[in-house]
Amino acid sequence: MVALVRIDGKDYFADATEDLPLGMLPPRCLNGSGWMVGSTGRLVEMKSSAFSTQVVSIHYSLENDSLKNHIQVQEKVLQAMQA
């Protein structure tokens, strides 16, 4: 279950199962659309306008006939924005 929270006229998704900031959902929650329960139920798009990226940097160096490497992985998570 995901909550739709309205603050100052803007809608944000919220999920209590993950320790994420208001407006961010875990990727498993971004499945297309969901049914908003209320006096006038309707479908709400749950697609993210943000994207997920992973950047992998690999640095190799040759030192004293030995190959050394340094690997760095940076990830940006999916973000649920306004409904």
C-alpha positions as CSV (number, residue, x, y, z in Angstrom):
1,M,0.0,0.0,0.0
2,V,1.3,3.4,-0.9
3,A,-0.1,6.7,0.4
4,L,-0.7,9.8,-1.7
5,V,0.0,12.8,0.5
6,R,-1.0,16.4,-0.4
7,I,1.2,19.2,0.9
8,D,0.7,22.8,-0.1
9,G,-1.2,21.7,-3.2
10,K,1.4,19.2,-4.4
11,D,0.9,15.4,-4.3
12,Y,3.6,13.1,-3.1
13,F,3.8,9.3,-2.9
14,A,4.9,7.7,0.5
15,D,5.7,4.2,1.5
16,A,6.2,3.1,5.1
17,T,8.2,-0.1,4.3
18,E,11.4,1.7,3.3
19,D,13.4,4.5,5.0
20,L,13.1,6.9,2.0
21,P,12.3,10.6,1.9
22,L,8.7,11.7,1.2
23,G,8.1,11.5,-2.5
24,M,10.4,8.6,-3.1
25,L,9.3,5.0,-3.6
26,P,11.2,1.8,-3.9
27,P,11.5,0.5,-7.5
28,R,9.1,-2.4,-6.7
29,C,6.3,0.1,-6.1
30,L,6.7,1.7,-9.6
31,N,4.5,-0.7,-11.5
32,G,2.5,1.5,-13.8
33,S,-0.7,2.6,-12.0
34,G,-2.5,2.2,-8.7
35,W,-6.1,2.7,-7.5
36,M,-6.6,5.7,-5.2
37,V,-9.2,4.9,-2.6
38,G,-11.4,7.8,-1.6
39,S,-14.9,9.3,-2.1
40,T,-14.0,9.4,-5.8
41,G,-11.7,6.5,-6.6
42,R,-9.5,6.8,-9.6
43,L,-6.4,5.3,-11.2
44,V,-3.1,7.2,-10.4
45,E,0.0,6.9,-12.6
46,M,2.9,5.5,-10.6
47,K,5.5,5.9,-13.2
48,S,8.5,7.9,-12.2
49,S,9.6,11.0,-14.1
50,A,13.1,10.4,-12.6
51,F,15.3,7.6,-13.8
52,S,17.6,5.0,-12.4
53,T,21.3,5.0,-13.3
54,Q,24.4,3.1,-12.3
55,V,27.8,4.5,-13.1
56,V,30.8,2.2,-12.9
57,S,34.3,3.7,-13.0
58,I,37.3,1.5,-13.3
59,H,40.8,2.8,-13.0
60,Y,43.8,0.6,-13.9
61,S,47.4,1.3,-13.2
62,L,50.7,-0.6,-13.7
63,E,53.0,-0.4,-10.8
64,N,56.2,-2.5,-10.5
65,D,55.0,-5.1,-13.1
66,S,51.8,-5.4,-11.2
67,L,48.3,-4.4,-12.5
68,K,46.2,-2.6,-9.9
69,N,42.6,-1.4,-10.2
70,H,40.1,0.7,-8.4
71,I,36.4,0.2,-9.0
72,Q,33.8,2.7,-8.0
73,V,30.0,2.1,-8.3
74,Q,27.5,5.0,-8.0
75,E,23.8,4.4,-8.1
76,K,20.8,6.8,-8.4
77,V,17.5,5.4,-7.3
78,L,14.2,5.7,-8.9
79,Q,12.1,8.5,-7.5
80,A,8.3,8.8,-7.5
81,M,7.3,12.4,-8.2
82,Q,4.0,14.2,-8.2
83,A,0.9,12.2,-9.1
